[in-house]
């Protein structure tokens, strides 16, 4: 009898099932389950919009949708990076017991964050509807933008997961850096608030700004610039090159670092 070897599709389905198990486990015995995320995101966005709208004297119909979209996609970005630092450590029991590819643990985290994004994103159309706005044809550009951003984040998860399996103090460093990046990225403030000095926009040097331009921007009716597409695609190739170099160099040691 011929035995069928597992393919990449089988491993993707396995990572999807593990992610579903994680999400269900988080909200077992909860009445509204993961929709607590939606409610929490809506309350946070409304509070920040009111506070910073008053501080910056910015119209709420402009600032609140931007803050909402920024918080939604920043949650995806920061959670992928923070949890990516411990994706192999958190899966050490499976790593020690089952000979499945490390990529399954990476995709498990990506799927899980996609499920969370699916709940959080429900807030944005409600905010737009409240201000009498709607999604436009430009919004469809958020789909390829999200795919590119997820591919970049997957490389970061693989890289940080490999390094942090050896150096357990690095997740705290990464978390602290991300907190600083949150305030340096136009999430609770608008990109137009950054002055151009000598024709140089400092935001162009912030990769997280370009991530938001490709995901949040189209949903707000803003056409992403060619610069943002170029930067994210460049980060995609560079990120995967570095991640694969580290991973193949140390993958045989990861199980011994657990």
Buried (B, 14 or more C-beta within 10 A) or exposed (E): EEEEEEEEEEBBBBBBEBBBEBBEEBBEEEEEBBEBBBEBBBEBBBEBBBEBBEEEEBEBBBBBBBBBBBBBBBBBBBBBBBBBBBBBBBBBEBBEEEEBBBBBBBBBBBBBBBBBBEBBBBBBBEBBEEEEBEBEEBBEBBEEBBEBBBBBBBBBBBBBBBBBBEEEEBBEEBEEEBEEBBEEBBBBBBBEEBEEEEEEBEBBEBBBBBBBBBBBBBBBBBEBBEEBBEBBBEBBEEBBEBBBEBBEEBBEEBBEBE
